[in-house]
Every structure is written in structure tokens, then in C-alpha cells.
């Protein structure tokens, strides 16, 4: 039995006593409007379904659950995630390994099944990875030129990313790694060092085409000429990038068949217009047909004649482009821009390094999701299955995004 005194200590450690609820509307309002936009779009895509069986109804339930979650999160002590960051990280690794022993659903092992409940640990893992990176970086004092700090930070994100990639879920694995760069920059790592970290990845991608690889090597040479590092370091960087370029064929051979298909479709959607290229072609057709002001709510032919696939999730922005046009897309991007602006503004005001880094990590996560989702709908990025934050239909993902907003509001409330 826990004594009354220990129980009180535990409560005070976990929760804010006395409780307080202060909502920062500059953060909350854009999210509310984005959720409203989501409901309008899902109303359009599910108008032929019975209400209680529609994605619209289920999205409303998830938004309600997320709203309750936002309120509950306000009473948690965020310092808890700093103190137990490595414990949560270890638990995440355990859960991701556990998914390998779960039944395969739709060709992937992403879910842990507890009776009637299916839980996807990679979603909540996005929050945990950001917290553990924020803890690690906030504990370091001198990191501007420390390669060891950069290496450890990338490793902390790389380990769960590889486990998620194995599920397979390339999109989420990319997100795990992508958030490290803005967080490293935020703590003062020089842009040149980040360039050195990112360059090998670009070299691997650029090596898929000989001309693009030559252009990329020229860009590296120009960058080295401007920065003027020591000769031995410049030669090392150049050789390293050329060496990484030779890994392209090895990486390509180790991709899953559906991932190779997506890359080939991205490079040439018309190669298989009725198969692998169908999604991208229909998405671009939907957006292009919307013009400036769109065809009107519920009048999108690509959507309602069911030419546009997965229109509730991955390609919901295509629905927005067709029915509300370029101006509708601008409105959505404006709401996101407002959200990102205020998240970064508050992060600048917060003196607590862990708290500030966490907000930057969350803003980066949402931005990467939005950027990749929008890019794949217009055909400038391969289809990865990453939904648009707050807009796409999705239970665990939507709940994760709303929890991120709740945590961000809590951090601001406790530190400003």
C-alpha cells in the first residue's frame, strides 16, 4: 500500500497543483479552423455513406477525444517528460520491436493488438523521440562544433526510424530523422555542419540520375569554396559524398517492392497510368481542375465519381484543391503558417531549453507531415502515406497531432 504522504508526493510530481487551465488561442484557433476544414472535406467525401458509418462521424469522435486530451494534458507536469525521457525512449524501442511479432495487417506490422484495441506505437513515438532529443540536447552546454553530439542525436532518431522502416513505414521513419535537423540548428549547431550531415543523404538520392549527381557534386564544390574549410576536411567531405552516391544501388535493392514502385511512379507517373501512377495522376488532375476558386463544395467530379483514391486520408488536400481551388489551399496553408509562426515565436520567448526545443521539434514534425503530404499530392514527392495534420481522416494520427497542440500549450503556460 502507498502511504498517504507518498501518494500526495506522487500526485504533485505528476500533476500541476492547484490545477490551472490557460489556453493560448494563437495556438489553438488555427487548429480549430483546420479541424473544421477537415469536417467540411470529409462531409464532401462521405456524402453517400450513412452518417454514423461515415468518416465524418468518426472524425468528429476523434476530434472530441483530442479536445478532451488537450484539456487533460494541461494538468500534467511537462518536466516529467524530461526526467523520464530515456525511460520512455527505451519503452518505445520495446514496443516497436514487439510489433515485429504481431499479425500482418494490409502488408505491414505496425500495430500492437490488445484484444479489440489496435495501437500504433510509431505515432506516439514521434512525441517520445522529440522529448528524448530535447532532453539530450538541453543537457549539453558546448555543442556548436561537437560532432559527437550531432552523431548521438542522429542515432537517437535513427534507431526507432530503422525499426519503423522495417514495419514497413518509410514516411514515419523519415519524420523521425527530419525533426533532428531543426532541433540541432535551434541549439546553435552551425549550418555548415548540418549541411555536412544532410549532404550524404542528398548524394544517395541524386545518384539515381547521373546528371543530377554531377550537378549536386558541383553544388558541394561551390559550398566548399565559399566556406573554405581546411583542405583535408574539404577533400574528406567530397570523397564521402561520392562514396555515399555509390550506395544508391545497394539501398535500391533493399527497398520493399511497393517502395521501389512508388519511386518509379514519382519519376514517371505516365509509365503506368492505370496502375502505380494512377493516384498521382488523379490527384494532379483534381487540383488542376479546381482552378482559382474551385468547383464548389460537394461538386468535385474527381472526388464524387471516385476517380481520386484514398481521398479521406493521403489525398484530402486534392479534394480541397478541386472543390475550393487555389484560394482554398492558400487558406489552409495560411492557417498552418499562423500556427508555425506562433509556435516558433513562443519557443523564442521560453528560456527553458528543454521546453523550447520540444516546441521546435513539434513544429518541425507538423511541418514535415504537411510538406510531404502536399508535395506528393502535386507529384513532386513519392507517395509515402503521410497524412496532412488535422485535416486527413485518421484516428491515432489525429489524436497524436491534437496531443502535440495540448503539450505545446502546456509548455507555454508553464514557462511564460
VEXDREN-2710 file (C-alpha; in Angstrom, 1 decimal):
% VEXDREN-2710
k/r/px/py/pz
1/UNK/0.0/0.0/0.0
2/UNK/1.2/3.5/-0.8
3/UNK/1.1/5.7/2.2
4/UNK/-0.9/8.9/2.1
5/UNK/2.2/11.1/2.1
6/UNK/3.9/9.2/-0.8
7/UNK/0.6/9.4/-2.7
8/UNK/0.5/13.1/-2.3
9/UNK/4.1/13.5/-3.4
10/UNK/3.4/11.3/-6.4
11/UNK/0.4/13.5/-7.4
12/UNK/2.4/16.7/-7.0
13/UNK/5.1/15.2/-9.2
14/UNK/2.8/14.2/-12.0
15/UNK/0.2/17.0/-11.9
16/UNK/0.0/20.7/-11.5
17/UNK/-1.4/21.5/-8.1
18/UNK/-3.5/23.6/-7.9
19/UNK/-4.8/22.9/-11.4
20/UNK/-4.9/25.7/-13.9
21/UNK/-6.2/25.9/-17.5
22/UNK/-4.9/28.6/-19.7
23/UNK/-5.4/28.3/-23.4
24/UNK/-3.2/30.2/-25.8
25/UNK/-5.7/31.0/-28.6
26/UNK/-2.9/31.9/-31.1
27/UNK/-2.0/28.2/-31.0
28/UNK/-5.5/26.8/-30.5
29/UNK/-7.5/28.8/-33.0
30/UNK/-5.7/27.7/-36.2
31/UNK/-6.1/24.1/-35.2
32/UNK/-9.8/24.6/-34.6
33/UNK/-10.2/26.1/-38.0
34/UNK/-8.2/23.3/-39.6
35/UNK/-10.4/20.7/-37.9
36/UNK/-13.5/22.5/-39.2
37/UNK/-12.0/22.4/-42.7
38/UNK/-11.4/18.7/-42.2
39/UNK/-15.0/18.1/-41.3
40/UNK/-16.2/20.0/-44.4
41/UNK/-13.9/18.0/-46.7
42/UNK/-14.9/14.7/-45.1
43/UNK/-18.6/15.7/-45.4
44/UNK/-18.0/16.1/-49.1
45/UNK/-16.1/12.8/-49.5
46/UNK/-18.5/10.7/-47.4
47/UNK/-21.9/12.2/-48.5
48/UNK/-23.0/8.9/-49.9
49/UNK/-22.4/7.0/-46.7
50/UNK/-24.8/6.7/-43.7
51/UNK/-23.8/9.3/-41.2
52/UNK/-22.9/7.0/-38.3
53/UNK/-20.8/4.8/-40.6
54/UNK/-19.1/7.7/-42.3
55/UNK/-15.5/9.0/-41.9
56/UNK/-17.1/12.4/-41.0
57/UNK/-18.7/10.9/-37.9
58/UNK/-15.6/9.0/-36.8
59/UNK/-13.5/12.1/-37.3
60/UNK/-15.9/14.1/-35.1
61/UNK/-15.4/11.4/-32.4
62/UNK/-11.6/11.6/-32.7
63/UNK/-11.7/15.4/-32.6
64/UNK/-13.8/15.3/-29.4
65/UNK/-11.4/12.8/-27.9
66/UNK/-8.5/15.0/-28.9
67/UNK/-10.1/18.1/-27.3
68/UNK/-10.6/16.2/-24.1
69/UNK/-6.9/15.1/-24.3
70/UNK/-5.8/18.7/-24.8
71/UNK/-7.6/19.7/-21.6
72/UNK/-6.2/16.8/-19.6
73/UNK/-2.7/17.4/-20.8
74/UNK/-2.8/20.9/-19.3
75/UNK/-2.7/19.4/-15.8
76/UNK/0.4/17.3/-16.4
77/UNK/3.9/18.5/-15.4
78/UNK/5.9/18.6/-18.6
79/UNK/9.1/18.3/-16.5
80/UNK/8.0/14.7/-16.1
81/UNK/9.0/14.0/-19.8
82/UNK/12.4/15.5/-19.1
83/UNK/13.0/13.4/-16.0
84/UNK/11.9/10.1/-17.6
85/UNK/12.8/10.9/-21.2
86/UNK/15.2/7.9/-21.6
87/UNK/12.8/5.6/-19.9
88/UNK/10.0/6.5/-22.3
89/UNK/12.5/6.1/-25.2
90/UNK/13.5/2.6/-24.0
91/UNK/9.8/1.7/-23.7
92/UNK/9.2/2.9/-27.3
93/UNK/12.0/0.7/-28.6
94/UNK/10.5/-2.3/-26.8
95/UNK/7.1/-1.5/-28.3
96/UNK/8.5/-1.2/-31.8
97/UNK/10.3/-4.5/-31.5
98/UNK/7.1/-6.0/-30.2
99/UNK/5.3/-5.1/-33.4
100/UNK/7.5/-7.5/-35.3
101/UNK/5.7/-10.3/-33.6
102/UNK/2.2/-9.0/-34.3
103/UNK/0.0/-10.3/-37.1
104/UNK/0.4/-8.6/-40.5
105/UNK/-2.4/-6.1/-41.4
106/UNK/-2.5/-4.7/-45.0
107/UNK/1.0/-5.9/-45.6
108/UNK/2.5/-4.2/-42.6
109/UNK/3.3/-4.9/-38.9
110/UNK/2.6/-1.5/-37.4
111/UNK/0.1/-2.3/-34.7
112/UNK/0.1/-3.9/-31.2
113/UNK/-3.2/-5.7/-30.6
114/UNK/-4.6/-5.7/-27.2
115/UNK/-7.9/-7.5/-27.6
116/UNK/-10.3/-5.3/-29.6
117/UNK/-7.8/-2.4/-29.4
118/UNK/-5.2/-1.8/-32.1
119/UNK/-2.4/0.6/-31.0
120/UNK/0.2/2.0/-33.3
121/UNK/3.3/2.8/-31.2
122/UNK/5.1/4.6/-34.0
123/UNK/2.6/7.5/-33.8
124/UNK/3.2/8.3/-30.1
125/UNK/6.8/7.5/-30.8
126/UNK/7.1/10.8/-32.7
127/UNK/6.4/12.7/-29.4
128/UNK/8.8/10.5/-27.4
129/UNK/11.7/10.9/-29.9
130/UNK/11.3/14.7/-29.8
131/UNK/11.3/14.7/-26.0
132/UNK/14.4/12.5/-25.8
133/UNK/16.2/14.7/-28.3
134/UNK/15.2/17.8/-26.4
135/UNK/16.5/16.2/-23.2
136/UNK/19.8/15.2/-24.7
137/UNK/20.4/18.5/-26.4
138/UNK/19.3/20.6/-23.4
139/UNK/21.8/18.8/-21.2
140/UNK/24.7/19.7/-23.5
141/UNK/26.4/23.0/-23.0
142/UNK/29.0/23.3/-25.7
143/UNK/27.6/21.8/-28.9
144/UNK/28.3/24.2/-31.7
145/UNK/31.2/22.1/-33.1
146/UNK/30.7/18.8/-31.3
147/UNK/30.4/16.0/-33.9
148/UNK/29.7/13.6/-31.1
149/UNK/26.6/15.5/-30.1
150/UNK/25.4/15.5/-33.7
151/UNK/26.2/11.8/-34.1
152/UNK/24.4/10.8/-30.9
153/UNK/21.3/13.0/-31.8
154/UNK/21.0/11.4/-35.2
155/UNK/21.5/7.9/-33.6
156/UNK/18.7/8.5/-31.1
157/UNK/16.4/9.2/-34.0
158/UNK/17.9/6.6/-36.3
159/UNK/17.3/3.5/-34.1
160/UNK/13.5/3.9/-33.9
161/UNK/13.4/5.1/-37.5
162/UNK/15.0/1.8/-38.7
163/UNK/12.6/-0.2/-36.6
164/UNK/9.7/1.7/-38.1
165/UNK/11.1/1.4/-41.6
166/UNK/11.1/-2.4/-41.1
167/UNK/7.4/-2.4/-40.4
168/UNK/7.4/-1.1/-43.3
169/UNK/6.6/2.6/-42.8
170/UNK/9.0/4.8/-44.8
171/UNK/7.1/8.0/-44.2
172/UNK/7.2/7.9/-40.4
173/UNK/10.8/6.9/-40.5
174/UNK/11.6/10.0/-42.5
175/UNK/9.7/12.1/-39.9
176/UNK/11.8/10.7/-37.0
177/UNK/15.0/11.7/-38.8
178/UNK/13.8/15.0/-40.2
179/UNK/13.0/16.6/-36.8
180/UNK/16.6/16.3/-35.7
181/UNK/17.9/18.9/-38.1
182/UNK/15.8/21.9/-36.9
183/UNK/16.4/20.9/-33.3
184/UNK/20.2/20.8/-33.8
185/UNK/20.0/24.2/-35.6
186/UNK/17.9/25.6/-32.7
187/UNK/20.6/24.8/-30.1
188/UNK/23.3/26.5/-32.2
189/UNK/24.9/23.9/-34.5
190/UNK/26.4/25.8/-37.4
191/UNK/24.5/25.5/-40.8
192/UNK/27.7/24.2/-42.4
193/UNK/27.8/21.2/-40.0
194/UNK/24.2/20.5/-40.8
195/UNK/25.0/20.7/-44.5
196/UNK/27.7/18.0/-44.0
197/UNK/25.1/15.8/-42.2
198/UNK/22.4/16.3/-44.9
199/UNK/24.7/16.2/-47.9
200/UNK/25.3/12.3/-47.9
201/UNK/21.5/11.7/-48.0
202/UNK/21.1/14.1/-50.9
203/UNK/24.1/12.4/-52.6
204/UNK/22.3/9.0/-52.3
205/UNK/19.1/10.4/-53.9
206/UNK/20.9/12.4/-56.6
207/UNK/22.9/9.4/-57.7
208/UNK/19.7/7.8/-59.1
209/UNK/20.4/10.1/-62.2
210/UNK/23.9/10.8/-63.5
211/UNK/23.2/14.4/-64.5
212/UNK/21.6/15.2/-61.1
213/UNK/24.6/13.7/-59.3
214/UNK/27.0/15.8/-61.3
215/UNK/25.0/18.9/-60.5
216/UNK/24.9/18.0/-56.8
217/UNK/28.7/17.5/-56.7
218/UNK/29.2/20.9/-58.3
219/UNK/26.9/22.4/-55.6
220/UNK/29.1/20.8/-53.0
221/UNK/32.3/22.2/-54.6
222/UNK/30.8/25.7/-54.7
223/UNK/29.7/25.4/-51.0
224/UNK/33.2/24.2/-50.0
225/UNK/34.7/27.1/-52.0
226/UNK/32.5/29.6/-50.1
227/UNK/33.0/28.2/-46.7
228/UNK/36.7/27.4/-47.3
229/UNK/37.3/24.6/-44.7
230/UNK/40.8/23.1/-44.2
231/UNK/41.9/21.3/-47.3
232/UNK/41.8/17.8/-45.7
233/UNK/38.3/18.4/-44.5
234/UNK/37.1/19.6/-47.9
235/UNK/38.6/16.5/-49.6
236/UNK/37.0/14.3/-46.9
237/UNK/33.6/15.8/-47.5
238/UNK/33.9/15.4/-51.2
239/UNK/35.1/11.8/-51.1
240/UNK/32.4/10.9/-48.5
241/UNK/29.6/12.2/-50.7
242/UNK/30.9/10.5/-53.8
243/UNK/31.1/7.3/-51.7
244/UNK/27.6/7.6/-50.5
245/UNK/26.4/8.1/-54.0
246/UNK/27.7/4.6/-54.8
247/UNK/25.4/3.2/-52.2
248/UNK/22.3/4.1/-54.2
249/UNK/22.1/0.7/-56.0
250/UNK/22.5/-1.1/-52.7
251/UNK/19.8/0.9/-51.0
252/UNK/17.5/0.5/-54.0
253/UNK/17.9/-3.3/-53.9
254/UNK/16.9/-3.4/-50.2
255/UNK/13.8/-1.3/-50.6
256/UNK/10.4/-3.1/-50.4
257/UNK/8.8/-3.7/-53.8
258/UNK/6.0/-1.2/-53.1
259/UNK/8.6/1.4/-52.2
260/UNK/10.5/0.9/-55.4
261/UNK/7.2/1.2/-57.3
262/UNK/6.4/4.5/-55.6
263/UNK/9.8/6.0/-56.5
264/UNK/9.5/4.9/-60.2
265/UNK/6.0/6.3/-60.3
266/UNK/7.2/9.6/-58.9
267/UNK/9.9/9.8/-61.6
268/UNK/7.4/8.9/-64.4
269/UNK/3.7/8.7/-63.4
270/UNK/2.7/8.1/-67.0
271/UNK/4.7/4.9/-67.1
272/UNK/1.8/3.1/-65.5
273/UNK/-1.2/5.5/-65.6
274/UNK/-3.8/2.8/-64.8
275/UNK/-1.7/1.2/-62.0
276/UNK/1.1/2.6/-59.8
277/UNK/0.8/6.1/-61.4
278/UNK/-3.0/6.3/-61.1
279/UNK/-3.0/8.0/-57.7
280/UNK/-0.6/10.9/-58.6
281/UNK/-2.3/11.5/-62.0
282/UNK/-5.8/11.7/-60.5
283/UNK/-4.5/13.9/-57.7
284/UNK/-2.9/16.4/-60.0
285/UNK/-6.0/16.3/-62.3
286/UNK/-8.2/17.1/-59.3
287/UNK/-6.1/20.0/-58.1
288/UNK/-5.6/21.4/-61.6
289/UNK/-9.4/21.2/-62.4
290/UNK/-10.2/23.3/-59.3
291/UNK/-8.6/26.4/-60.8
292/UNK/-8.6/29.6/-58.7
293/UNK/-11.8/29.3/-56.8
294/UNK/-12.7/25.6/-57.2
295/UNK/-15.8/23.8/-58.5
296/UNK/-17.7/24.3/-55.2
297/UNK/-18.5/22.3/-52.1
298/UNK/-19.6/18.8/-53.0
299/UNK/-19.2/19.4/-56.7
300/UNK/-15.7/17.8/-57.3
301/UNK/-16.1/15.3/-60.1
302/UNK/-12.8/13.5/-59.4
303/UNK/-13.9/13.1/-55.8
304/UNK/-17.5/12.1/-56.2
305/UNK/-17.0/9.9/-59.2
306/UNK/-14.4/8.1/-57.1
307/UNK/-11.5/8.7/-59.6
308/UNK/-9.5/10.1/-56.7
309/UNK/-8.2/7.2/-54.4
310/UNK/-7.7/7.5/-50.6
311/UNK/-9.4/10.9/-50.7
312/UNK/-10.2/10.8/-47.0
313/UNK/-6.5/10.5/-45.9
314/UNK/-3.4/10.8/-48.1
315/UNK/-5.1/12.9/-50.8
316/UNK/-7.6/15.0/-48.9
317/UNK/-5.7/18.2/-50.0
318/UNK/-6.5/17.2/-53.6
319/UNK/-10.2/17.3/-52.6
320/UNK/-9.6/20.8/-51.1
321/UNK/-7.9/21.9/-54.3
322/UNK/-10.7/20.6/-56.6
323/UNK/-13.6/22.0/-54.6
324/UNK/-12.2/25.2/-53.1
325/UNK/-9.4/25.9/-55.6
326/UNK/-6.1/27.6/-55.2
327/UNK/-7.6/30.1/-52.8
328/UNK/-8.8/27.2/-50.6
329/UNK/-5.3/25.7/-50.5
330/UNK/-3.9/29.1/-49.6
331/UNK/-6.4/29.4/-46.7
332/UNK/-5.2/26.1/-45.4
333/UNK/-1.6/27.0/-45.8
334/UNK/-2.2/30.3/-44.1
335/UNK/-3.7/28.6/-41.0
336/UNK/-0.7/26.3/-40.8
337/UNK/1.7/29.3/-41.3
338/UNK/0.0/31.1/-38.4
339/UNK/0.3/28.0/-36.2
340/UNK/4.0/27.6/-37.1
341/UNK/4.7/31.3/-36.6
342/UNK/3.3/31.4/-33.1
343/UNK/4.9/28.1/-32.1
344/UNK/8.3/29.4/-33.1
345/UNK/7.6/32.8/-31.5
346/UNK/6.8/31.2/-28.2
347/UNK/9.8/28.9/-28.4
348/UNK/12.0/32.0/-28.7
349/UNK/10.5/33.6/-25.6
350/UNK/10.9/30.5/-23.4
351/UNK/14.2/30.4/-21.5
352/UNK/13.8/26.7/-20.5
353/UNK/16.0/24.9/-23.1
354/UNK/14.2/21.6/-22.9
355/UNK/10.8/23.3/-23.3
356/UNK/11.9/25.5/-26.2
357/UNK/13.5/22.6/-28.0
358/UNK/10.3/20.5/-27.6
359/UNK/8.2/23.1/-29.3
360/UNK/10.6/23.4/-32.2
361/UNK/10.5/19.6/-32.5
362/UNK/6.7/19.6/-32.6
363/UNK/6.6/22.4/-35.1
364/UNK/9.1/20.6/-37.3
365/UNK/7.1/17.3/-37.1
366/UNK/3.9/19.0/-38.2
367/UNK/5.7/20.9/-41.0
368/UNK/7.4/17.8/-42.4
369/UNK/4.0/16.0/-42.4
370/UNK/2.4/18.9/-44.3
371/UNK/5.3/19.4/-46.7
372/UNK/5.5/15.8/-47.7
373/UNK/1.7/15.3/-48.0
374/UNK/1.3/18.5/-50.1
375/UNK/4.3/17.5/-52.2
376/UNK/3.1/14.1/-53.0
377/UNK/-0.4/15.4/-54.0
378/UNK/1.2/17.6/-56.7
379/UNK/3.7/14.9/-57.8
380/UNK/7.0/16.4/-56.6
381/UNK/7.5/13.7/-53.9
382/UNK/6.9/10.0/-54.0
383/UNK/3.7/8.7/-52.3
384/UNK/4.7/7.8/-48.7
385/UNK/1.4/7.6/-46.9
386/UNK/1.9/10.6/-44.6
387/UNK/-1.4/12.3/-43.9
388/UNK/-2.0/16.0/-43.6
389/UNK/-2.1/17.2/-39.9
390/UNK/-5.6/18.0/-38.5
391/UNK/-7.2/17.6/-42.0
392/UNK/-6.7/14.0/-43.1
393/UNK/-9.0/11.4/-41.6
394/UNK/-7.1/9.2/-39.1
395/UNK/-7.6/8.1/-35.5
396/UNK/-4.2/7.6/-33.9
397/UNK/-2.5/10.3/-36.1
398/UNK/-5.2/12.9/-35.5
399/UNK/-5.1/12.2/-31.7
400/UNK/-1.3/12.5/-31.8
401/UNK/-1.4/15.9/-33.5
402/UNK/-4.0/17.2/-31.1
403/UNK/-1.9/15.9/-28.1
404/UNK/1.1/17.8/-29.6
405/UNK/-1.0/21.0/-29.5
406/UNK/-2.0/20.2/-26.0
407/UNK/1.6/19.7/-24.9
408/UNK/2.7/22.9/-26.7
409/UNK/0.0/24.9/-24.9
410/UNK/1.0/23.3/-21.6
411/UNK/4.7/24.1/-22.2
412/UNK/3.9/27.7/-23.0
413/UNK/1.6/28.0/-20.0
414/UNK/4.2/26.7/-17.6
415/UNK/7.1/28.7/-19.0
416/UNK/5.7/32.1/-19.9
END
